[in-house]
Amino acid sequence: MDYWVQKRIDNIASAFTPEYCRAIDRAIALLVEQFSAGHAVLICGNGGSAADAQHIAAELVGRFQMHRKGLPAIALGTNPATLTAWSNDCEFETIFSRQVESLGKPGDILWGISTSGKSPNVLHALKTAKENGLKTIGMAGNCGGLLTEFADYPLFVEQKQTACIQEVHLITYHRMCEQIESRLFGTSWKDQLVQTTAILG
């Protein structure tokens, strides 16, 4: 096997510790519970993380593996008119928090993604979400960086290189989308809901 392939495999293997896998399960349980209650998820990030936010929203609104009802998910980086107007007239650091303020409702979820763990606009969004009664998922490298203060459900890894963090993020949210579908729309939905309740305590 080529050296670079093995390095990627080793990176992923080292990231998915038992603790991290339990954190993923808790975030899945949250999403299942809040979707079941009629709430939505807002997702934000910059650059590659903005693309990840769109990817996640597409999997939830559309489908991951099964044909089923759509789920309410919005990627906050997809409206260039809003982004450019607000960042031009006001500031770039609040482009996501302004949308959280406008679109988020108590019980909804904000899922903030920052490979560095210190993106100012993601931090502002998470802080605004908590102030407005939303639940927060923080996904980051560098052991969470500054996101640790604002993430109710942390998905943090130790990796420091952006590409390595993004590869872990992809597998993480694919697992989450897979399990959300299974628990909400699978044949054993009732059993899965009992499992979700147990995880959330």
Contacts in CASP RR format, 6 or more apart in sequence:
PFRMAT RR
TARGET T0000
AUTHOR 0000-0000-0000
METHOD contacts of the structure
MODEL  1
MDYWVQKRIDNIASAFTPEYCRAIDRAIALLVEQFSAGHAVLICGNGGSA
ADAQHIAAELVGRFQMHRKGLPAIALGTNPATLTAWSNDCEFETIFSRQV
ESLGKPGDILWGISTSGKSPNVLHALKTAKENGLKTIGMAGNCGGLLTEF
ADYPLFVEQKQTACIQEVHLITYHRMCEQIESRLFGTSWKDQLVQTTAIL
G
8 164 0 8 1.000
8 167 0 8 1.000
11 159 0 8 1.000
11 164 0 8 1.000
11 167 0 8 1.000
11 168 0 8 1.000
12 167 0 8 1.000
12 168 0 8 1.000
12 171 0 8 1.000
15 157 0 8 1.000
15 158 0 8 1.000
15 159 0 8 1.000
15 168 0 8 1.000
16 168 0 8 1.000
16 171 0 8 1.000
20 155 0 8 1.000
20 156 0 8 1.000
20 157 0 8 1.000
23 153 0 8 1.000
23 154 0 8 1.000
23 155 0 8 1.000
23 156 0 8 1.000
24 155 0 8 1.000
24 172 0 8 1.000
24 175 0 8 1.000
24 176 0 8 1.000
25 199 0 8 1.000
26 153 0 8 1.000
26 199 0 8 1.000
26 200 0 8 1.000
27 137 0 8 1.000
27 153 0 8 1.000
27 155 0 8 1.000
27 176 0 8 1.000
28 175 0 8 1.000
28 176 0 8 1.000
28 179 0 8 1.000
28 180 0 8 1.000
28 183 0 8 1.000
28 196 0 8 1.000
28 199 0 8 1.000
29 195 0 8 1.000
29 196 0 8 1.000
29 197 0 8 1.000
29 199 0 8 1.000
29 200 0 8 1.000
30 109 0 8 1.000
30 135 0 8 1.000
30 137 0 8 1.000
30 153 0 8 1.000
30 200 0 8 1.000
31 41 0 8 1.000
31 109 0 8 1.000
31 137 0 8 1.000
31 176 0 8 1.000
31 180 0 8 1.000
32 179 0 8 1.000
32 180 0 8 1.000
32 183 0 8 1.000
32 184 0 8 1.000
32 192 0 8 1.000
32 193 0 8 1.000
32 196 0 8 1.000
33 196 0 8 1.000
33 197 0 8 1.000
33 200 0 8 1.000
34 41 0 8 1.000
34 107 0 8 1.000
34 108 0 8 1.000
34 109 0 8 1.000
34 135 0 8 1.000
35 41 0 8 1.000
35 71 0 8 1.000
35 72 0 8 1.000
35 180 0 8 1.000
35 184 0 8 1.000
36 184 0 8 1.000
36 193 0 8 1.000
37 107 0 8 1.000
38 72 0 8 1.000
39 72 0 8 1.000
39 105 0 8 1.000
39 107 0 8 1.000
39 108 0 8 1.000
39 109 0 8 1.000
40 72 0 8 1.000
40 73 0 8 1.000
40 74 0 8 1.000
40 104 0 8 1.000
40 105 0 8 1.000
40 108 0 8 1.000
40 109 0 8 1.000
41 60 0 8 1.000
41 71 0 8 1.000
41 72 0 8 1.000
41 73 0 8 1.000
41 74 0 8 1.000
41 108 0 8 1.000
41 109 0 8 1.000
41 110 0 8 1.000
41 111 0 8 1.000
42 73 0 8 1.000
42 74 0 8 1.000
42 76 0 8 1.000
42 99 0 8 1.000
42 100 0 8 1.000
42 103 0 8 1.000
42 104 0 8 1.000
42 108 0 8 1.000
42 109 0 8 1.000
42 110 0 8 1.000
42 111 0 8 1.000
42 129 0 8 1.000
42 134 0 8 1.000
43 53 0 8 1.000
43 56 0 8 1.000
43 57 0 8 1.000
43 73 0 8 1.000
43 74 0 8 1.000
43 75 0 8 1.000
43 76 0 8 1.000
43 110 0 8 1.000
43 111 0 8 1.000
43 112 0 8 1.000
43 113 0 8 1.000
44 50 0 8 1.000
44 53 0 8 1.000
44 75 0 8 1.000
44 76 0 8 1.000
44 77 0 8 1.000
44 96 0 8 1.000
44 99 0 8 1.000
44 110 0 8 1.000
44 111 0 8 1.000
44 112 0 8 1.000
44 113 0 8 1.000
44 121 0 8 1.000
44 122 0 8 1.000
44 125 0 8 1.000
45 52 0 8 1.000
45 53 0 8 1.000
45 76 0 8 1.000
45 77 0 8 1.000
45 96 0 8 1.000
45 112 0 8 1.000
45 113 0 8 1.000
45 114 0 8 1.000
45 119 0 8 1.000
45 121 0 8 1.000
45 122 0 8 1.000
46 114 0 8 1.000
46 119 0 8 1.000
46 121 0 8 1.000
46 122 0 8 1.000
48 115 0 8 1.000
48 166 0 8 1.000
49 112 0 8 1.000
49 113 0 8 1.000
49 114 0 8 1.000
49 115 0 8 1.000
49 119 0 8 1.000
49 122 0 8 1.000
49 166 0 8 1.000
49 169 0 8 1.000
50 75 0 8 1.000
50 77 0 8 1.000
52 113 0 8 1.000
52 166 0 8 1.000
52 169 0 8 1.000
52 170 0 8 1.000
52 173 0 8 1.000
53 75 0 8 1.000
53 76 0 8 1.000
53 77 0 8 1.000
53 111 0 8 1.000
53 112 0 8 1.000
53 113 0 8 1.000
54 75 0 8 1.000
54 77 0 8 1.000
54 78 0 8 1.000
55 170 0 8 1.000
55 173 0 8 1.000
56 73 0 8 1.000
56 75 0 8 1.000
56 111 0 8 1.000
56 173 0 8 1.000
56 177 0 8 1.000
57 73 0 8 1.000
57 74 0 8 1.000
57 75 0 8 1.000
57 78 0 8 1.000
59 173 0 8 1.000
59 174 0 8 1.000
59 177 0 8 1.000
60 70 0 8 1.000
60 71 0 8 1.000
60 72 0 8 1.000
60 73 0 8 1.000
60 177 0 8 1.000
60 180 0 8 1.000
61 70 0 8 1.000
61 71 0 8 1.000
61 72 0 8 1.000
61 73 0 8 1.000
62 70 0 8 1.000
62 71 0 8 1.000
63 70 0 8 1.000
63 181 0 8 1.000
64 174 0 8 1.000
64 177 0 8 1.000
64 178 0 8 1.000
64 180 0 8 1.000
64 181 0 8 1.000
65 178 0 8 1.000
65 181 0 8 1.000
66 181 0 8 1.000
66 185 0 8 1.000
66 186 0 8 1.000
68 181 0 8 1.000
68 184 0 8 1.000
68 185 0 8 1.000
69 185 0 8 1.000
71 180 0 8 1.000
71 184 0 8 1.000
74 103 0 8 1.000
76 95 0 8 1.000
76 96 0 8 1.000
76 99 0 8 1.000
76 100 0 8 1.000
76 125 0 8 1.000
77 83 0 8 1.000
77 95 0 8 1.000
77 96 0 8 1.000
82 95 0 8 1.000
82 99 0 8 1.000
83 95 0 8 1.000
86 94 0 8 1.000
86 95 0 8 1.000
86 98 0 8 1.000
87 95 0 8 1.000
90 98 0 8 1.000
92 121 0 8 1.000
93 120 0 8 1.000
93 121 0 8 1.000
93 124 0 8 1.000
94 121 0 8 1.000
94 124 0 8 1.000
95 121 0 8 1.000
96 121 0 8 1.000
96 122 0 8 1.000
96 124 0 8 1.000
96 125 0 8 1.000
97 121 0 8 1.000
97 124 0 8 1.000
97 125 0 8 1.000
97 127 0 8 1.000
97 128 0 8 1.000
97 129 0 8 1.000
99 125 0 8 1.000
100 110 0 8 1.000
100 125 0 8 1.000
100 128 0 8 1.000
100 129 0 8 1.000
100 132 0 8 1.000
100 134 0 8 1.000
101 128 0 8 1.000
101 132 0 8 1.000
104 110 0 8 1.000
104 129 0 8 1.000
104 132 0 8 1.000
104 134 0 8 1.000
105 134 0 8 1.000
106 132 0 8 1.000
106 133 0 8 1.000
106 134 0 8 1.000
107 133 0 8 1.000
107 134 0 8 1.000
107 135 0 8 1.000
108 134 0 8 1.000
108 135 0 8 1.000
109 134 0 8 1.000
109 135 0 8 1.000
109 136 0 8 1.000
109 137 0 8 1.000
110 125 0 8 1.000
110 126 0 8 1.000
110 129 0 8 1.000
110 134 0 8 1.000
110 135 0 8 1.000
110 136 0 8 1.000
110 137 0 8 1.000
111 136 0 8 1.000
111 137 0 8 1.000
111 138 0 8 1.000
111 139 0 8 1.000
112 122 0 8 1.000
112 125 0 8 1.000
112 126 0 8 1.000
112 136 0 8 1.000
112 137 0 8 1.000
112 138 0 8 1.000
112 139 0 8 1.000
112 147 0 8 1.000
112 151 0 8 1.000
113 122 0 8 1.000
113 138 0 8 1.000
113 139 0 8 1.000
113 140 0 8 1.000
113 169 0 8 1.000
114 122 0 8 1.000
114 123 0 8 1.000
114 138 0 8 1.000
114 139 0 8 1.000
114 140 0 8 1.000
114 141 0 8 1.000
114 147 0 8 1.000
115 140 0 8 1.000
115 141 0 8 1.000
115 142 0 8 1.000
115 162 0 8 1.000
115 165 0 8 1.000
115 166 0 8 1.000
115 169 0 8 1.000
116 140 0 8 1.000
116 141 0 8 1.000
116 142 0 8 1.000
116 145 0 8 1.000
116 162 0 8 1.000
117 140 0 8 1.000
117 141 0 8 1.000
117 142 0 8 1.000
117 144 0 8 1.000
117 145 0 8 1.000
117 146 0 8 1.000
117 147 0 8 1.000
118 142 0 8 1.000
118 145 0 8 1.000
118 146 0 8 1.000
118 147 0 8 1.000
122 147 0 8 1.000
123 146 0 8 1.000
123 147 0 8 1.000
123 150 0 8 1.000
126 136 0 8 1.000
126 138 0 8 1.000
126 147 0 8 1.000
126 150 0 8 1.000
126 151 0 8 1.000
127 150 0 8 1.000
129 135 0 8 1.000
129 136 0 8 1.000
129 150 0 8 1.000
130 136 0 8 1.000
130 150 0 8 1.000
130 152 0 8 1.000
135 152 0 8 1.000
135 153 0 8 1.000
136 150 0 8 1.000
136 151 0 8 1.000
136 152 0 8 1.000
136 153 0 8 1.000
137 151 0 8 1.000
137 152 0 8 1.000
137 153 0 8 1.000
137 154 0 8 1.000
137 155 0 8 1.000
138 144 0 8 1.000
138 147 0 8 1.000
138 150 0 8 1.000
138 151 0 8 1.000
138 153 0 8 1.000
138 154 0 8 1.000
138 155 0 8 1.000
138 156 0 8 1.000
139 155 0 8 1.000
139 156 0 8 1.000
139 169 0 8 1.000
139 172 0 8 1.000
139 173 0 8 1.000
140 147 0 8 1.000
140 155 0 8 1.000
140 156 0 8 1.000
140 157 0 8 1.000
140 165 0 8 1.000
141 156 0 8 1.000
141 157 0 8 1.000
141 158 0 8 1.000
141 159 0 8 1.000
141 160 0 8 1.000
141 165 0 8 1.000
142 156 0 8 1.000
142 158 0 8 1.000
142 159 0 8 1.000
142 160 0 8 1.000
143 156 0 8 1.000
143 157 0 8 1.000
143 158 0 8 1.000
144 151 0 8 1.000
144 154 0 8 1.000
144 156 0 8 1.000
145 156 0 8 1.000
147 154 0 8 1.000
147 156 0 8 1.000
148 154 0 8 1.000
148 156 0 8 1.000
155 172 0 8 1.000
157 165 0 8 1.000
157 168 0 8 1.000
159 165 0 8 1.000
159 168 0 8 1.000
182 192 0 8 1.000
183 189 0 8 1.000
183 192 0 8 1.000
183 193 0 8 1.000
183 195 0 8 1.000
183 196 0 8 1.000
184 192 0 8 1.000
186 192 0 8 1.000
END
